[in-house]
Amino acid sequence: MPNSSASTVAYDRLATTYLRLHRLQHLQSIAYWDQAAYMPAAGNDARAAALAEVATLMHRMSTDPKLRDDLDHAEQEPLDESQRANLREMRRVWRQSNALPESLVERTQLASSRCEHAWRTQRPANDWAGFASNLRDVLACAREEATLLSDQTGLSRYDAMMDRFEPGMTSAQLDRIFGDVRQWLPSLIQRVIDKQSREPLIQPQGPFPVAAQRALCEQAMRLLGFDFEAGRLDVSTHPFCGGVPEDVRMTTRFRDDEFLVSLMGTIHETGHGRYEQNRPRETLGQPVSQARSMALHESQSLSFEMQLGGHEGFAELLSPLVAQAFGEQTAFAPGNLHRLVTRVKPGLIRVDADEVTYPAHVILRYEIERPLIEGEIELDDVPALWDAKMAELLGVDTRGNYKDGPMQDVHWPVALFGYFPCYSLGAMYAAQWFAAMRRAMPDLDTRIGRGDLQPVFDWLHRHIWSQGSRYLTDDLCRRASGEVLNPAHLRAHLEARYL
Amino acid sequence: MPNSSASTVAYDRLATTYLRLHRLQHLQSIAYWDQAAYMPAAGNDARAAALAEVATLMHRMSTDPKLRDDLDHAEQEPLDESQRANLREMRRVWRQSNALPESLVERTQLASSRCEHAWRTQRPANDWAGFASNLRDVLACAREEATLLSDQTGLSRYDAMMDRFEPGMTSAQLDRIFGDVRQWLPSLIQRVIDKQSREPLIQPQGPFPVAAQRALCEQAMRLLGFDFEAGRLDVSTHPFCGGVPEDVRMTTRFRDDEFLVSLMGTIHETGHGRYEQNRPRETLGQPVSQARSMALHESQSLSFEMQLGGHEGFAELLSPLVAQAFGEQTAFAPGNLHRLVTRVKPGLIRVDADEVTYPAHVILRYEIERPLIEGEIELDDVPALWDAKMAELLGVDTRGNYKDGPMQDVHWPVALFGYFPCYSLGAMYAAQWFAAMRRAMPDLDTRIGRGDLQPVFDWLHRHIWSQGSRYLTDDLCRRASGEVLNPAHLRAHLEARYL
């Protein structure tokens, strides 16, 4: 990245710093992965201390006052388009690293680690009061952060929080987008349930040995183009996609009484993994090579899990692999497999939701966390709001069931406010990508059924993966699909697939 | 470790620095372990860059000029005995970090990485000339390093190199010790071979499935007290014991046509592992909690592999585990298993050598690398010396066979001169520990046969593991066994076991 031209000396110095940070982040990522996948219990304290040490070092590098001067000087230097985009992203990363006083960062960490730790036992005990007393401290920190970020960016408090994950997205836009979804989603869900209730469905018979499941997941990853020379699949309690672009570490988990959750989860993470494996190499380590946003990242995992994984043609490809793994069953026939994967059922738990009901879970959370951060409502208002919105959007009763209600997610305990919208924005982008692909390749669906997935990968590579953060999200989206985010594509996708 | 007394302010600042280095080393160790055990091939360049980055940071911390002042000031501070020992070890670590100019470190790294890389193909091709041309550069760097270290320490050049691994040991002592071994070893080997040639030996019949071998190795580790809550066993091409005291990462490798090499190798590494797992907790992260020396470390792995693993009573414990792993075979009877483990056969390769012939391999290397570093001989002299010494010590012919002669070890290509003696010193210390145990516990051997290994672990824990680097080696040895290193114990052990 750094070039030796004397006229870009400030820019080059910045590029060197971000490359060094990238290398330290490599060690961080591998240590996190190991912690989740292999570390024995007694290693935890030493690991936490080691990770805190490198985080401190990286924070010091990221907040070095010299960076601010270099950022200013670099603006005057003769940069090419990619360098200028990198400088924009450097400034964004710098702003985030320098936005908060260390005392607030520490208070937030303390409050959220206490809240998250207690939540692990409070949730099964359905102890809302105990949970809320800790969450109050986390919320206080988050509101303070939101106020600071709002002052710096000129955005509203919630928008400033969301901007950390989804730069450019605002609650004004979300209100429009989710307002539209609210119009058609509940009746769509009802119609899909009615239709599916008349379709036969055969349940697979277990057990499904873990070794066979693992082999099946790896086959699915190969089918989806995951590069095992530059990544692995391992097991952890909470599946994730970590590591570094040159060495992507995916995890999943297995239960021997079912296989579809692990398989679809692996397909989901493979979407994240391929985005990471294919970020632009020539700028790797620089902010401009980062994935564009969290919604864009989710658009890749959901392109794989929902657009491909739930595709009728894709079931044709999976069917023989599943039969090979567990022996022939009528349940593994392509049609039945597809019906299993696309079964819609309103439920209490977001992470278990199908693609049709999922947006309801996200809209509900957005409609609660936004006013919570803006200070328009208080924590004590949350349970009643939750009950009302679950009844309204999904027709299910959550009264008194806090553990499967507002206590179900780890996000709020760990101060992750403003993230939830990314999940559904990702689903919308994914639908938009496939609509664009179908316009360019009218025979796309036939090809998928034939096992010819390369056109999909090529399109995503060209328009998303290889672009990193070169363009702002709206610009990237317009270049990829001819328009900015348009939720009509998700609706059209759901109606086409489910009605 | 740091205490808040204002009167030990320099000492406390040093303690904080070494604790921070310890934490960064944690990430290094896990990244190295992952590189050997799990990392896919394409991750290598990024990993190397990340490891180089943290090494640079650590080097900068270790050579901060402020450390020298703090070391001097701390000498005047009111330290307790443990702090004073820590200060002595801090100074030692500091001296090593600051001994060499960066340019020499870099030249050595370049030369040795080129030599080691070429060696991987030159060795199978038996290409001594090609190898020697690279090794010449490595040797030139090593001699330069030896001269610098000699000037700083007042030791001879070779002794200064050895001091990095085995502080306090000198070639004058080694000449005496190895000179003694040279007197009795060749005839002992001959007598053992004669004796064993009259003993029946049944070879186990494979295959030995890898999953069963892995389970067997883990059982052996449990038998030997390895704490799986604070460590793991994995697989790598070159077995090692890495990680950190709180989380020890051992590796082994498996071939399905034999199992004893992996099993005994695992028992060996378990000795290293228990030393690491039981280093003093209250000073962890400080130089004084480090293992005392490389010979002391080897004395633990060899206490496990040779003293215990080759013990007649230990074969009684292994026998049912082996039979459980692979099914009953007459070869697995305790007597035969013991004869398999203790079979003596002069050979070309050090790492394949039994405990009786092993010292010959080490003496030979010492007698070549010492004059090589001192500048008394040149690389071109090595093959003839090697041939002569192999004939003299082990009666085997190595003429023209460079690949199984002076090209067999990785040590010289990577500039590791002065390390070889530690292996045999470790065997001597191990014999000395068990002699001391037998004096304190006359029924030790019966106990081992009964599976009561706790007295062994307790003795090692009290005298070696928990002591870290609190005492200098001679002092530690005297406190543990009543005398400084005495090679007569190794001779007595070998004669008692093999004649």
Interface residues (C-beta under 8 A of the other chain):
Chain A: R20 R23 L24 H26 L27 Q28 I30 A31 D34 Y38 M39 P40 A41 A42 G43 D45 A46 R47 A49 A50 L51 A52 E53 V54 L57 D227 F228 E229 A230 G231 R232 D234 V244 P245 E246 D247
Chain B: R20 R23 L24 H26 L27 Q28 I30 A31 D34 Y38 M39 P40 A41 A42 G43 D45 A46 R47 A49 A50 L51 A52 E53 V54 L57 D227 F228 E229 A230 G231 R232 D234 V244 P245 E246 D247
